């Protein structure tokens, strides 16, 4: 899949966080959200 | 998940570190090529309060990213 474009609606997601909590993007509506993807540790990239 | 917990606690990240074990979310966001393999790309997004993409970083620069983002918020 290509990157999203500016102005696209960010696809909602629900993922588990390191602290055991669950993060749902739509629950953060009204706030700025920064998403930074990174590869698994000790893999190239 | 356990690795992420250790990593986040070691560096005391003040934000949640999420896992996308199926890569489904990464694929949707263009950070992974497929759900079957390959490593995530260092892409980043700022999503505005309206849930729309405000900024796209095709290759987030690890040394300047924090400043880059702060300049845009």
Backbone of each chain as nested JSON, in Angstrom:
{
  "chains": [
    {"id": "A", "residues": [
      {"number": 1, "name": "UNK", "atoms": {"N": [0.854, -1.202, 0.0], "CA": [0.0, 0.0, 0.0], "C": [0.885, 1.245, 0.0]}},
      {"number": 2, "name": "UNK", "atoms": {"N": [0.481, 2.245, -0.769], "CA": [1.239, 3.495, -0.749], "C": [0.985, 4.251, 0.553]}},
      {"number": 3, "name": "UNK", "atoms": {"N": [1.773, 5.27, 0.769], "CA": [1.549, 6.117, 1.942], "C": [0.204, 6.823, 1.804]}},
      {"number": 4, "name": "UNK", "atoms": {"N": [-0.328, 7.213, 2.928], "CA": [-1.535, 8.045, 2.898], "C": [-1.141, 9.444, 2.429]}},
      {"number": 5, "name": "UNK", "atoms": {"N": [-2.107, 10.173, 1.952], "CA": [-1.848, 11.546, 1.524], "C": [-2.415, 12.534, 2.529]}},
      {"number": 6, "name": "UNK", "atoms": {"N": [-1.841, 13.713, 2.509], "CA": [-2.359, 14.788, 3.362], "C": [-3.843, 14.987, 3.031]}},
      {"number": 7, "name": "UNK", "atoms": {"N": [-4.651, 15.055, 4.048], "CA": [-6.084, 15.246, 3.851], "C": [-6.885, 13.952, 3.889]}},
      {"number": 8, "name": "UNK", "atoms": {"N": [-6.193, 12.809, 3.729], "CA": [-6.899, 11.533, 3.832], "C": [-7.386, 11.335, 5.261]}},
      {"number": 9, "name": "UNK", "atoms": {"N": [-8.488, 10.645, 5.411], "CA": [-8.909, 10.252, 6.753], "C": [-8.034, 9.096, 7.201]}},
      {"number": 10, "name": "UNK", "atoms": {"N": [-7.445, 9.225, 8.364], "CA": [-6.546, 8.176, 8.869], "C": [-7.369, 6.939, 9.212]}},
      {"number": 11, "name": "UNK", "atoms": {"N": [-6.997, 5.78, 8.668], "CA": [-7.75, 4.569, 8.982], "C": [-7.725, 4.292, 10.487]}},
      {"number": 12, "name": "UNK", "atoms": {"N": [-8.889, 3.983, 11.014], "CA": [-8.945, 3.708, 12.454], "C": [-8.232, 2.389, 12.75]}},
      {"number": 13, "name": "UNK", "atoms": {"N": [-7.668, 2.301, 13.918], "CA": [-7.025, 1.051, 14.329], "C": [-7.133, 0.919, 15.833]}},
      {"number": 14, "name": "UNK", "atoms": {"N": [-7.02, -0.291, 16.29], "CA": [-6.956, -0.584, 17.72], "C": [-5.764, -1.511, 17.909]}},
      {"number": 15, "name": "UNK", "atoms": {"N": [-4.794, -1.073, 18.678], "CA": [-3.593, -1.881, 18.885], "C": [-3.232, -1.903, 20.366]}},
      {"number": 16, "name": "UNK", "atoms": {"N": [-2.515, -2.932, 20.75], "CA": [-2.072, -3.057, 22.134], "C": [-0.79, -2.275, 22.343]}},
      {"number": 17, "name": "UNK", "atoms": {"N": [-0.701, -1.653, 23.491], "CA": [0.485, -0.868, 23.832], "C": [1.375, -1.658, 24.788]}},
      {"number": 18, "name": "UNK", "atoms": {"N": [2.592, -1.181, 24.939], "CA": [3.579, -1.889, 25.759], "C": [3.146, -2.031, 27.214]}},
      {"number": 19, "name": "UNK", "atoms": {"N": [2.295, -1.103, 27.654], "CA": [1.897, -1.121, 29.066], "C": [0.628, -1.937, 29.301]}},
      {"number": 20, "name": "UNK", "atoms": {"N": [0.186, -2.635, 28.246], "CA": [-0.996, -3.47, 28.404], "C": [-2.295, -2.768, 28.044]}},
      {"number": 21, "name": "UNK", "atoms": {"N": [-2.219, -1.45, 27.825], "CA": [-3.43, -0.731, 27.457], "C": [-3.724, -0.928, 25.972]}},
      {"number": 22, "name": "UNK", "atoms": {"N": [-4.879, -0.464, 25.56], "CA": [-5.273, -0.554, 24.164], "C": [-5.451, 0.857, 23.633]}},
      {"number": 23, "name": "UNK", "atoms": {"N": [-4.912, 1.098, 22.475], "CA": [-5.016, 2.435, 21.886], "C": [-5.881, 2.353, 20.637]}},
      {"number": 24, "name": "UNK", "atoms": {"N": [-6.915, 3.161, 20.625], "CA": [-7.816, 3.219, 19.469], "C": [-7.731, 4.624, 18.905]}},
      {"number": 25, "name": "UNK", "atoms": {"N": [-7.406, 4.703, 17.633], "CA": [-7.202, 6.029, 17.043], "C": [-8.442, 6.91, 17.172]}},
      {"number": 26, "name": "UNK", "atoms": {"N": [-9.609, 6.358, 16.891], "CA": [-10.818, 7.191, 16.899], "C": [-11.112, 7.758, 18.287]}},
      {"number": 27, "name": "UNK", "atoms": {"N": [-10.588, 7.114, 19.326], "CA": [-10.791, 7.618, 20.678], "C": [-9.933, 8.856, 20.941]}},
      {"number": 28, "name": "UNK", "atoms": {"N": [-8.985, 9.123, 20.041], "CA": [-8.089, 10.28, 20.214], "C": [-8.535, 11.461, 19.357]}},
      {"number": 29, "name": "UNK", "atoms": {"N": [-9.7, 11.347, 18.777], "CA": [-10.228, 12.442, 17.968], "C": [-10.24, 13.712, 18.821]}},
      {"number": 30, "name": "UNK", "atoms": {"N": [-9.871, 14.838, 18.21], "CA": [-9.807, 16.083, 18.968], "C": [-8.393, 16.394, 19.428]}},
      {"number": 31, "name": "UNK", "atoms": {"N": [-7.499, 15.444, 19.237], "CA": [-6.094, 15.662, 19.605], "C": [-5.222, 15.461, 18.377]}},
      {"number": 32, "name": "UNK", "atoms": {"N": [-4.058, 16.042, 18.411], "CA": [-3.063, 15.701, 17.399], "C": [-2.455, 14.358, 17.784]}},
      {"number": 33, "name": "UNK", "atoms": {"N": [-2.252, 13.512, 16.8], "CA": [-1.648, 12.198, 17.042], "C": [-0.423, 12.073, 16.151]}},
      {"number": 34, "name": "UNK", "atoms": {"N": [0.667, 11.656, 16.741], "CA": [1.878, 11.405, 15.955], "C": [2.074, 9.897, 15.891]}},
      {"number": 35, "name": "UNK", "atoms": {"N": [2.15, 9.398, 14.685], "CA": [2.423, 7.975, 14.479], "C": [3.806, 7.866, 13.875]}},
      {"number": 36, "name": "UNK", "atoms": {"N": [4.647, 7.099, 14.509], "CA": [5.996, 6.911, 13.986], "C": [6.25, 5.41, 13.916]}},
      {"number": 37, "name": "UNK", "atoms": {"N": [6.346, 4.917, 12.713], "CA": [6.577, 3.489, 12.516], "C": [8.069, 3.218, 12.595]}},
      {"number": 38, "name": "UNK", "atoms": {"N": [8.387, 2.075, 13.112], "CA": [9.805, 1.695, 13.118], "C": [9.89, 0.176, 13.028]}},
      {"number": 39, "name": "UNK", "atoms": {"N": [10.97, -0.319, 12.441], "CA": [11.095, -1.766, 12.304], "C": [11.4, -2.423, 13.644]}},
      {"number": 40, "name": "UNK", "atoms": {"N": [11.082, -3.681, 13.703], "CA": [11.388, -4.464, 14.902], "C": [12.876, -4.339, 15.221]}},
      {"number": 41, "name": "UNK", "atoms": {"N": [13.213, -4.354, 16.49], "CA": [14.608, -4.202, 16.897], "C": [15.489, -5.277, 16.259]}},
      {"number": 42, "name": "UNK", "atoms": {"N": [16.683, -4.893, 15.946], "CA": [17.693, -5.8, 15.392], "C": [17.327, -6.36, 14.02]}},
      {"number": 43, "name": "UNK", "atoms": {"N": [16.566, -5.56, 13.263], "CA": [16.325, -5.928, 11.871], "C": [16.869, -4.787, 11.019]}},
      {"number": 44, "name": "UNK", "atoms": {"N": [17.233, -5.055, 9.785], "CA": [17.769, -3.984, 8.956], "C": [16.706, -2.931, 8.644]}},
      {"number": 45, "name": "UNK", "atoms": {"N": [17.112, -1.707, 8.489], "CA": [16.167, -0.63, 8.173], "C": [16.237, 0.386, 9.259]}}
    ]},
    {"id": "B", "residues": [
      {"number": 1, "name": "UNK", "atoms": {"N": [5.83, -8.037, 22.301], "CA": [5.187, -7.153, 23.292], "C": [6.08, -6.99, 24.525]}},
      {"number": 2, "name": "UNK", "atoms": {"N": [6.634, -8.092, 25.005], "CA": [7.522, -8.02, 26.162], "C": [8.765, -7.198, 25.832]}},
      {"number": 3, "name": "UNK", "atoms": {"N": [9.251, -7.357, 24.617], "CA": [10.424, -6.581, 24.191], "C": [10.102, -5.093, 24.182]}},
      {"number": 4, "name": "UNK", "atoms": {"N": [8.915, -4.755, 23.685], "CA": [8.503, -3.351, 23.643], "C": [8.383, -2.771, 25.042]}},
      {"number": 5, "name": "UNK", "atoms": {"N": [7.875, -3.572, 25.956], "CA": [7.688, -3.102, 27.323], "C": [9.049, -2.76, 27.92]}},
      {"number": 6, "name": "UNK", "atoms": {"N": [9.988, -3.652, 27.717], "CA": [11.332, -3.447, 28.239], "C": [11.958, -2.191, 27.626]}},
      {"number": 7, "name": "UNK", "atoms": {"N": [11.814, -2.081, 26.321], "CA": [12.377, -0.954, 25.573], "C": [11.779, 0.37, 26.057]}},
      {"number": 8, "name": "UNK", "atoms": {"N": [10.465, 0.385, 26.179], "CA": [9.777, 1.615, 26.589], "C": [10.137, 2.002, 28.01]}},
      {"number": 9, "name": "UNK", "atoms": {"N": [10.267, 1.019, 28.871], "CA": [10.578, 1.331, 30.269], "C": [12.03, 1.753, 30.433]}},
      {"number": 10, "name": "UNK", "atoms": {"N": [12.893, 1.137, 29.653], "CA": [14.307, 1.482, 29.712], "C": [14.524, 2.962, 29.387]}},
      {"number": 11, "name": "UNK", "atoms": {"N": [13.813, 3.421, 28.36], "CA": [14.001, 4.809, 27.938], "C": [12.909, 5.741, 28.46]}},
      {"number": 12, "name": "UNK", "atoms": {"N": [12.022, 5.2, 29.275], "CA": [10.956, 5.982, 29.916], "C": [10.161, 6.803, 28.909]}},
      {"number": 13, "name": "UNK", "atoms": {"N": [9.711, 6.142, 27.873], "CA": [8.911, 6.838, 26.874], "C": [7.617, 7.353, 27.493]}},
      {"number": 14, "name": "UNK", "atoms": {"N": [7.32, 8.615, 27.25], "CA": [6.077, 9.157, 27.8], "C": [4.883, 8.935, 26.868]}},
      {"number": 15, "name": "UNK", "atoms": {"N": [4.981, 7.976, 25.986], "CA": [3.884, 7.701, 25.065], "C": [3.797, 6.188, 24.853]}},
      {"number": 16, "name": "UNK", "atoms": {"N": [2.64, 5.726, 24.414], "CA": [2.506, 4.273, 24.236], "C": [3.236, 3.769, 23.009]}},
      {"number": 17, "name": "UNK", "atoms": {"N": [3.857, 2.623, 23.168], "CA": [4.56, 1.951, 22.089], "C": [3.645, 0.815, 21.638]}},
      {"number": 18, "name": "UNK", "atoms": {"N": [3.164, 0.916, 20.416], "CA": [2.149, -0.03, 19.95], "C": [2.771, -1.16, 19.152]}},
      {"number": 19, "name": "UNK", "atoms": {"N": [2.129, -2.301, 19.201], "CA": [2.56, -3.445, 18.4], "C": [1.517, -3.724, 17.331]}},
      {"number": 20, "name": "UNK", "atoms": {"N": [2.008, -4.021, 16.147], "CA": [1.121, -4.348, 15.022], "C": [1.534, -5.734, 14.52]}},
      {"number": 21, "name": "UNK", "atoms": {"N": [1.271, -6.753, 15.316], "CA": [1.809, -8.085, 14.992], "C": [1.284, -8.656, 13.677]}},
      {"number": 22, "name": "UNK", "atoms": {"N": [0.107, -8.253, 13.244], "CA": [-0.419, -8.785, 11.975], "C": [0.015, -7.917, 10.795]}},
      {"number": 23, "name": "UNK", "atoms": {"N": [0.617, -6.768, 11.072], "CA": [1.033, -5.785, 10.061], "C": [-0.146, -5.158, 9.321]}},
      {"number": 24, "name": "UNK", "atoms": {"N": [-1.348, -5.475, 9.723], "CA": [-2.51, -4.966, 8.987], "C": [-2.553, -3.444, 9.038]}},
      {"number": 25, "name": "UNK", "atoms": {"N": [-2.275, -2.895, 10.2], "CA": [-2.31, -1.441, 10.343], "C": [-1.146, -0.822, 9.573]}},
      {"number": 26, "name": "UNK", "atoms": {"N": [0.026, -1.438, 9.638], "CA": [1.19, -0.927, 8.915], "C": [0.957, -0.897, 7.413]}},
      {"number": 27, "name": "UNK", "atoms": {"N": [0.292, -1.918, 6.903], "CA": [-0.001, -1.956, 5.467], "C": [-0.958, -0.826, 5.104]}},
      {"number": 28, "name": "UNK", "atoms": {"N": [-1.982, -0.633, 5.92], "CA": [-2.956, 0.433, 5.645], "C": [-2.295, 1.802, 5.578]}},
      {"number": 29, "name": "UNK", "atoms": {"N": [-1.262, 1.959, 6.38], "CA": [-0.586, 3.256, 6.451], "C": [0.633, 3.338, 5.542]}},
      {"number": 30, "name": "UNK", "atoms": {"N": [0.843, 2.312, 4.732], "CA": [1.961, 2.355, 3.79], "C": [3.307, 2.166, 4.451]}},
      {"number": 31, "name": "UNK", "atoms": {"N": [3.308, 1.67, 5.679], "CA": [4.579, 1.477, 6.389], "C": [5.115, 0.063, 6.193]}},
      {"number": 32, "name": "UNK", "atoms": {"N": [4.246, -0.834, 5.734], "CA": [4.664, -2.214, 5.464], "C": [4.173, -2.575, 4.074]}},
      {"number": 33, "name": "UNK", "atoms": {"N": [4.951, -3.391, 3.384], "CA": [4.576, -3.758, 2.026], "C": [3.495, -4.832, 1.992]}},
      {"number": 34, "name": "UNK", "atoms": {"N": [3.56, -5.739, 2.922], "CA": [2.55, -6.789, 2.946], "C": [2.429, -7.318, 4.361]}},
      {"number": 35, "name": "UNK", "atoms": {"N": [1.368, -8.085, 4.588], "CA": [1.184, -8.636, 5.929], "C": [2.057, -9.862, 6.136]}},
      {"number": 36, "name": "UNK", "atoms": {"N": [2.685, -10.343, 5.056], "CA": [3.416, -11.605, 5.181], "C": [4.899, -11.457, 5.484]}},
      {"number": 37, "name": "UNK", "atoms": {"N": [5.446, -10.289, 5.331], "CA": [6.867, -10.194, 5.646], "C": [7.442, -8.826, 5.36]}},
      {"number": 38, "name": "UNK", "atoms": {"N": [8.718, -8.709, 5.56], "CA": [9.393, -7.43, 5.346], "C": [9.342, -6.587, 6.593]}},
      {"number": 39, "name": "UNK", "atoms": {"N": [10.258, -5.641, 6.675], "CA": [10.321, -4.791, 7.862], "C": [9.582, -3.49, 7.635]}},
      {"number": 40, "name": "UNK", "atoms": {"N": [9.097, -2.928, 8.723], "CA": [8.397, -1.647, 8.629], "C": [9.36, -0.56, 8.18]}},
      {"number": 41, "name": "UNK", "atoms": {"N": [8.821, 0.385, 7.425], "CA": [9.617, 1.545, 7.03], "C": [9.473, 2.611, 8.105]}},
      {"number": 42, "name": "UNK", "atoms": {"N": [10.466, 3.482, 8.161], "CA": [10.417, 4.549, 9.167], "C": [9.595, 5.718, 8.65]}},
      {"number": 43, "name": "UNK", "atoms": {"N": [8.353, 5.462, 8.417], "CA": [7.48, 6.547, 7.985], "C": [6.757, 7.089, 9.212]}},
      {"number": 44, "name": "UNK", "atoms": {"N": [6.265, 8.299, 9.083], "CA": [5.554, 8.89, 10.208], "C": [4.437, 9.784, 9.696]}},
      {"number": 45, "name": "UNK", "atoms": {"N": [3.469, 9.986, 10.56], "CA": [2.328, 10.839, 10.223], "C": [2.005, 11.744, 11.4]}},
      {"number": 46, "name": "UNK", "atoms": {"N": [1.512, 12.918, 11.068], "CA": [0.806, 13.694, 12.08], "C": [-0.664, 13.65, 11.67]}},
      {"number": 47, "name": "UNK", "atoms": {"N": [-1.495, 13.207, 12.58], "CA": [-2.927, 13.136, 12.331], "C": [-3.584, 14.234, 13.151]}},
      {"number": 48, "name": "UNK", "atoms": {"N": [-4.339, 15.048, 12.484], "CA": [-4.945, 16.199, 13.142], "C": [-6.143, 15.819, 13.994]}},
      {"number": 49, "name": "UNK", "atoms": {"N": [-6.652, 16.774, 14.752], "CA": [-7.8, 16.525, 15.641], "C": [-9.039, 16.057, 14.89]}},
      {"number": 50, "name": "UNK", "atoms": {"N": [-9.084, 16.298, 13.572], "CA": [-10.226, 15.867, 12.758], "C": [-10.024, 14.468, 12.189]}},
      {"number": 51, "name": "UNK", "atoms": {"N": [-8.99, 13.771, 12.645], "CA": [-8.66, 12.408, 12.171], "C": [-8.174, 12.374, 10.729]}},
      {"number": 52, "name": "UNK", "atoms": {"N": [-7.83, 13.519, 10.191], "CA": [-7.279, 13.531, 8.832], "C": [-5.758, 13.701, 8.89]}},
      {"number": 53, "name": "UNK", "atoms": {"N": [-5.101, 13.161, 7.88], "CA": [-3.645, 13.238, 7.821], "C": [-3.234, 14.699, 7.612]}},
      {"number": 54, "name": "UNK", "atoms": {"N": [-2.409, 15.183, 8.506], "CA": [-1.966, 16.573, 8.442], "C": [-0.592, 16.671, 7.785]}},
      {"number": 55, "name": "UNK", "atoms": {"N": [0.281, 15.735, 8.12], "CA": [1.629, 15.71, 7.54], "C": [2.048, 14.269, 7.334]}},
      {"number": 56, "name": "UNK", "atoms": {"N": [2.839, 14.07, 6.29], "CA": [3.385, 12.744, 6.002], "C": [4.905, 12.865, 5.975]}},
      {"number": 57, "name": "UNK", "atoms": {"N": [5.558, 11.964, 6.664], "CA": [7.028, 11.898, 6.618], "C": [7.377, 10.572, 5.959]}},
      {"number": 58, "name": "UNK", "atoms": {"N": [7.794, 10.636, 4.697], "CA": [8.067, 9.393, 3.967], "C": [9.279, 8.676, 4.547]}},
      {"number": 59, "name": "UNK", "atoms": {"N": [10.199, 9.423, 5.087], "CA": [11.342, 8.82, 5.752], "C": [11.682, 9.705, 6.936]}},
      {"number": 60, "name": "UNK", "atoms": {"N": [11.219, 9.31, 8.093], "CA": [11.435, 10.128, 9.286], "C": [12.923, 10.114, 9.642]}},
      {"number": 61, "name": "UNK", "atoms": {"N": [13.466, 11.289, 9.804], "CA": [14.869, 11.423, 10.18], "C": [14.973, 11.282, 11.702]}},
      {"number": 62, "name": "UNK", "atoms": {"N": [15.64, 10.225, 12.127], "CA": [15.637, 9.928, 13.558], "C": [16.299, 11.018, 14.397]}},
      {"number": 63, "name": "UNK", "atoms": {"N": [17.221, 11.764, 13.81], "CA": [17.902, 12.762, 14.637], "C": [17.16, 14.093, 14.686]}},
      {"number": 64, "name": "UNK", "atoms": {"N": [16.304, 14.37, 13.711], "CA": [15.626, 15.668, 13.717], "C": [14.114, 15.545, 13.857]}},
      {"number": 65, "name": "UNK", "atoms": {"N": [13.618, 14.317, 13.966], "CA": [12.167, 14.13, 13.905], "C": [11.415, 14.916, 14.975]}},
      {"number": 66, "name": "UNK", "atoms": {"N": [11.919, 14.884, 16.197], "CA": [11.205, 15.573, 17.283], "C": [11.063, 17.057, 16.974]}},
      {"number": 67, "name": "UNK", "atoms": {"N": [12.138, 17.649, 16.516], "CA": [12.1, 19.081, 16.197], "C": [11.214, 19.329, 14.975]}},
      {"number": 68, "name": "UNK", "atoms": {"N": [11.291, 18.417, 13.999], "CA": [10.469, 18.565, 12.802], "C": [8.986, 18.59, 13.169]}},
      {"number": 69, "name": "UNK", "atoms": {"N": [8.605, 17.691, 14.04], "CA": [7.197, 17.6, 14.426], "C": [6.779, 18.811, 15.245]}},
      {"number": 70, "name": "UNK", "atoms": {"N": [7.604, 19.178, 16.195], "CA": [7.247, 20.317, 17.05], "C": [7.057, 21.583, 16.23]}},
      {"number": 71, "name": "UNK", "atoms": {"N": [7.844, 21.7, 15.173], "CA": [7.747, 22.891, 14.337], "C": [6.406, 22.949, 13.605]}},
      {"number": 72, "name": "UNK", "atoms": {"N": [5.781, 21.794, 13.449], "CA": [4.534, 21.733, 12.677], "C": [3.282, 21.794, 13.551]}},
      {"number": 73, "name": "UNK", "atoms": {"N": [3.431, 21.559, 14.825], "CA": [2.24, 21.518, 15.697], "C": [1.843, 22.9, 16.188]}}
    ]}
  ]
}
